[in-house]
Amino acid sequence: MPVKPETRPSFCLDHACVRAWLTERDPAVLEDLWAEADRVRQAHVGDAVHLRGLIEVSSHCIRHCLYCGLRAPSEGLERYRMTADEILACAQEAVALGYGSVVLQGGEDPGLTRDGVADIVRALKRDTPLAVTLSLGERDDEDLLAWRKAGADRYLLRFETSDPILYRRIHPNRSGVLSDRFAQLRRMRRMGYEIGSGVMVGIPGQTWDALADDILRFRELDLDMIGIGPFLPSPRTPLGDSHADAFLAEPEDQVPNDELTTLKAVALTRLACPDANIPSTTALATLDRERGRELGLMRGANVVMPNVTPLRYRIHYEIYPGKACLNETAVACQGCLAGRIQALGRTVGTGPGGRNQTHCKDLTSCDFHH
């Protein structure tokens, strides 16, 4: 029997509304959310799906985060660090495939030095038309400023959860260095970066209230890029081993790491941040290899990040096991994605694909309402 309209959550997107949508499970009611997210996506960022070439430049990491397979204590992991020439070759392949930007992603690796990364960024900006996003963890302001001056356009630093207690539990500080990702994001904004962040859905210990707060925090930070994917456990980590149950919230409060909840978070994020660039993540595609990417694009996403890392390195960048498209070449992946995008009636984006700067900070004046 159809749900009466007055019992459906509204799109006002205060905390109570966001939480109500996150916990909604009625498919008929959720059709309203999917339709609204897709409408807002089309109105604010259009039908183009931008492809950003992902280069996983290093699997070294000094952090002990409880959720990441690259964490420093992980055993049996073959570590690597790509050379400048290898990174530039990947970028040239991205250009040949028609991508407008690349993302240099790695663990928090001191071996990726200030000068070394700056030299790579300068070479990328000199030799290619690509926009350059860096995602290299928590770094000193001197590093970030040097990379921005070298030409880096964007920086991606996921805060993973806005719950400070849960964050401290799963993300230990480095010795003598306080982790404050919100502060770094704000400083990078002042440096002139486009800034990106994001969260995992279903982290052990994450509650519905915390996930609702995450989505509202995206809006508060006025993020240019927002990545949302399901938590996928790695057996190399405390959150993926036999003791993970000790981290869970109460059953009625624990957010599941499933596809439906992730898609609801993507859709609500599109409503909260209508002009942000939102990827349909590899983690979502890993959870649902048949339709995960397409569903993300149908629920508000407008970016996909195909992997252009050489296969010999890619297999060792094991944040979580069983990653989608792990053994596909960049050429094969590009062809597959283009076909999937066109089957949705969407187009493959061209150019750097920066944010459409029509900031909207006051929800009451935004075009989200019926």
C-alpha positions in Angstrom: 0.0 0.0 0.0 1.5 3.4 -1.0 2.8 5.5 1.9 0.7 8.7 2.5 2.6 11.8 1.3 2.5 13.4 4.8 4.5 10.4 6.2 7.3 10.8 3.7 10.5 12.6 4.8 10.8 16.1 3.4 13.8 17.5 1.5 14.5 20.3 4.1 17.7 18.5 5.0 18.0 19.4 8.6 19.5 16.7 10.8 16.2 15.0 11.5 15.3 14.9 7.8 18.7 13.5 6.8 18.5 10.9 9.4 15.0 9.9 8.4 16.1 9.5 4.8 19.1 7.4 5.8 16.9 5.0 7.7 14.1 4.8 5.2 13.8 1.4 3.5 10.5 1.6 1.6 11.4 1.4 -2.1 8.4 3.5 -3.1 9.4 6.3 -0.7 13.0 6.1 -1.8 12.0 6.6 -5.4 11.3 10.2 -4.4 14.8 10.6 -3.1 16.4 9.1 -6.2 14.3 11.3 -8.5 15.2 14.5 -6.6 18.9 13.7 -6.4 19.0 13.0 -10.1 17.0 16.2 -10.9 19.3 18.3 -8.8 22.4 16.7 -10.3 21.1 17.4 -13.8 20.2 21.0 -13.0 23.5 21.9 -11.3 26.2 19.8 -13.0 24.5 18.5 -16.1 24.7 15.2 -17.8 28.5 15.0 -18.3 30.3 12.3 -16.3 34.0 13.4 -15.8 36.7 10.7 -15.8 39.6 11.4 -13.5 42.6 9.1 -14.0 43.7 7.6 -10.7 47.5 7.1 -10.2 48.3 5.2 -7.0 51.8 6.6 -6.6 52.9 4.9 -3.3 51.7 2.2 -1.0 54.1 3.3 1.8 52.4 4.8 4.8 53.5 5.9 8.3 50.0 5.9 9.8 48.3 3.3 12.0 44.7 3.9 10.9 42.5 1.0 11.9 40.5 0.8 8.6 43.2 0.9 5.9 45.1 -2.1 4.5 48.1 0.1 3.8 48.6 1.0 7.5 52.2 0.9 8.7 51.8 -2.4 10.7 50.4 -4.4 7.8 52.4 -7.5 7.2 52.9 -9.4 3.9 52.3 -6.3 1.8 54.8 -5.5 -1.0 55.4 -1.8 -0.8 56.3 0.4 -3.8 56.8 4.0 -4.7 56.5 5.1 -8.3 59.2 7.1 -10.0 58.6 10.5 -11.5 59.0 9.1 -15.0 56.5 6.4 -14.3 53.9 8.9 -12.9 54.4 11.1 -16.0 53.9 8.1 -18.3 50.6 7.3 -16.6 49.5 10.9 -17.0 50.3 10.8 -20.7 48.2 7.7 -21.0 45.4 9.6 -19.3 45.7 12.4 -21.9 45.6 9.8 -24.7 42.4 8.3 -23.3 40.8 11.8 -23.2 40.8 12.4 -19.5 40.9 16.0 -18.3 42.5 15.4 -14.9 44.5 13.0 -12.8 44.6 12.2 -9.1 47.9 11.3 -7.5 47.0 9.2 -4.5 49.2 7.5 -2.0 49.7 6.6 1.6 51.1 9.2 4.0 54.6 8.6 2.7 57.6 10.8 3.8 59.4 9.4 0.8 57.1 11.6 -1.3 59.1 14.7 -0.5 58.1 18.3 -0.8 60.5 19.0 -3.6 59.9 15.6 -5.4 56.2 16.0 -5.5 56.5 19.7 -6.6 58.8 18.7 -9.4 56.2 16.1 -10.6 53.4 18.6 -10.4 55.4 21.1 -12.4 56.2 18.5 -15.1 52.5 17.5 -15.3 51.4 21.1 -15.7 54.2 21.8 -18.3 53.7 18.7 -20.4 50.0 18.0 -20.2 46.7 19.9 -20.2 45.6 18.0 -17.1 44.2 19.3 -13.9 46.1 17.8 -11.0 44.5 16.5 -7.7 46.7 15.4 -4.9 45.6 12.9 -2.2 48.7 12.3 -0.1 47.3 12.5 3.5 48.0 14.9 6.3 51.0 17.1 5.3 52.7 20.2 6.6 51.5 23.6 5.3 54.9 24.1 3.8 54.4 21.0 1.6 50.9 22.0 0.7 51.9 25.5 -0.2 54.9 24.3 -2.3 52.6 21.9 -4.3 50.0 24.6 -4.8 52.7 27.0 -6.1 53.9 24.2 -8.4 50.5 24.1 -10.0 48.4 21.5 -8.1 44.7 22.4 -8.6 43.0 20.2 -6.0 43.6 18.3 -2.8 41.5 15.4 -1.5 41.6 14.6 2.2 38.8 12.4 3.5 37.8 13.0 7.1 36.0 9.6 7.2 33.7 10.5 10.1 32.8 13.7 11.8 32.3 11.9 15.1 35.4 13.0 17.1 35.3 10.1 19.5 35.0 7.5 16.7 37.6 9.4 14.6 40.2 9.2 17.5 39.4 5.6 18.0 40.1 4.5 14.4 42.7 7.2 13.4 45.5 7.4 16.0 47.6 10.6 16.0 51.2 10.5 14.9 53.6 10.9 17.9 53.5 14.5 18.9 51.2 15.6 16.0 47.5 16.2 16.5 45.3 15.1 13.6 42.8 17.8 12.6 41.7 17.2 9.0 38.9 19.8 9.2 41.6 22.4 10.0 43.8 21.2 7.1 40.9 21.4 4.7 40.1 25.0 5.7 43.8 26.0 5.3 44.0 24.4 1.9 40.9 26.4 0.8 42.8 29.6 1.8 45.8 28.4 -0.2 43.6 28.3 -3.3 43.0 24.6 -3.7 39.7 23.1 -4.7 39.2 20.9 -1.7 37.7 17.4 -1.5 36.8 15.1 1.4 34.5 12.2 2.1 33.5 9.4 4.4 33.0 5.7 4.6 29.5 4.4 5.1 29.2 1.6 7.7 32.5 2.0 9.7 32.2 -0.1 12.8 31.0 2.3 15.5 29.3 4.7 13.0 25.7 5.6 14.1 22.9 7.1 12.0 23.3 10.4 13.8 27.0 10.5 13.0 26.4 9.8 9.3 23.7 12.5 9.2 26.2 14.9 10.7 28.8 13.9 8.1 26.4 15.0 5.3 25.7 18.3 7.0 29.4 18.8 7.5 30.0 18.5 3.7 27.7 21.5 3.3 29.3 23.4 6.1 32.8 23.0 4.6 31.5 24.0 1.1 33.4 21.1 -0.4 34.3 21.0 -4.1 34.6 17.2 -4.3 33.0 14.6 -2.1 33.7 10.9 -2.1 31.3 8.5 -0.4 31.8 4.7 -0.4 31.0 1.7 1.7 33.4 0.6 4.4 35.1 -2.6 3.0 37.0 -4.4 5.7 40.6 -5.5 5.1 41.8 -8.6 7.1 45.1 -6.7 7.6 43.3 -4.2 9.9 41.8 -4.3 13.4 38.4 -3.3 11.8 38.6 -6.3 9.5 39.9 -9.1 11.7 38.1 -11.4 14.1 37.9 -8.7 16.8 36.0 -6.2 14.7 32.7 -6.8 16.5 34.1 -5.0 19.6 34.0 -1.8 17.6 30.3 -1.9 16.6 27.7 0.4 17.8 24.4 -0.9 19.3 22.6 -3.0 16.6 19.8 -0.4 16.1 22.3 2.4 15.8 25.1 0.8 13.7 25.1 2.0 10.1 25.4 -1.0 7.7 28.1 -0.9 5.0 25.7 -1.9 2.3 24.9 -0.6 -1.2 21.5 0.9 -0.3 22.8 3.0 2.6 25.7 4.2 0.5 23.4 5.3 -2.3 21.2 7.1 0.1 24.2 9.0 1.4 25.3 9.9 -2.1 21.8 11.1 -3.0 21.5 13.2 0.2 25.0 14.7 -0.4 23.9 15.8 -3.9 20.9 17.6 -2.3 23.1 19.2 0.3 25.9 20.1 -2.1 24.2 20.5 -5.5 27.2 21.8 -7.5 29.9 19.6 -5.9 31.7 16.9 -7.9 30.7 13.5 -6.5 32.2 10.3 -7.8 30.6 6.9 -8.1 33.4 5.2 -6.2 35.4 2.1 -6.9 34.3 0.8 -3.5 30.7 1.0 -4.6 31.6 -0.8 -7.8 33.4 -3.4 -5.7 30.3 -4.0 -3.6 28.1 -4.4 -6.8 30.2 -5.2 -9.8 27.2 -5.4 -12.2 25.4 -2.1 -11.5 27.3 -0.3 -8.6 28.8 2.5 -10.7 25.6 3.0 -12.7 23.5 3.2 -9.6 25.8 5.8 -8.1 25.5 7.9 -11.3 21.8 7.5 -11.2 21.6 8.6 -7.5 23.5 11.9 -7.9 27.1 11.2 -8.8 28.8 12.8 -11.8 32.4 11.6 -11.7 34.2 8.2 -12.2 37.8 7.6 -11.4 39.3 4.9 -13.7 42.6 3.5 -12.6 45.6 4.3 -14.8 48.2 2.8 -12.4 50.4 0.2 -14.0 49.0 -3.3 -13.2 52.3 -4.4 -11.6 51.8 -1.7 -8.9 48.0 -1.7 -8.7 47.8 -5.2 -7.2 49.9 -4.0 -4.2 47.7 -0.9 -3.4 45.5 -3.0 -1.2 43.4 -0.6 0.9 40.8 -3.4 0.9 40.8 -6.7 -1.0 39.0 -7.6 -4.2 38.9 -4.1 -5.7 36.8 -3.8 -8.8 38.7 -3.7 -12.2 41.9 -4.6 -10.5 43.3 -6.4 -13.5 41.8 -4.3 -16.3 44.1 -2.2 -18.4 43.5 1.5 -18.6 42.4 1.2 -22.2 39.9 -1.6 -21.5 38.6 0.3 -18.5 38.0 3.5 -20.5 36.1 1.6 -23.2 33.9 -0.1 -20.6 33.1 3.1 -18.7 32.3 5.1 -21.8 29.8 2.4 -22.8 28.2 2.3 -19.4 27.9 6.1 -19.2 26.4 6.3 -22.7 23.9 3.5 -21.9 22.5 5.8 -19.1 21.9 8.6 -21.6 24.8 10.6 -20.2 27.9 11.9 -21.9 31.6 11.6 -21.2 32.9 14.9 -19.9 35.8 16.8 -21.4 38.3 19.2 -20.0 39.4 19.5 -16.3 35.9 19.2 -14.9 36.3 21.7 -12.1 33.4 22.7 -9.7 30.6 24.8 -11.1 31.1 27.7 -8.6 27.4 28.4 -7.7 27.8 28.1 -4.0 24.7 27.6 -2.0 25.0 27.8 1.7 21.5 28.5 2.8 19.3 25.5 2.3 16.1 27.6 2.6 17.0 29.5 -0.6 18.1 26.5 -2.6 16.3 24.6 -5.3 15.8 21.3 -3.3 12.2 21.5 -2.4 9.0 20.1 -3.9 
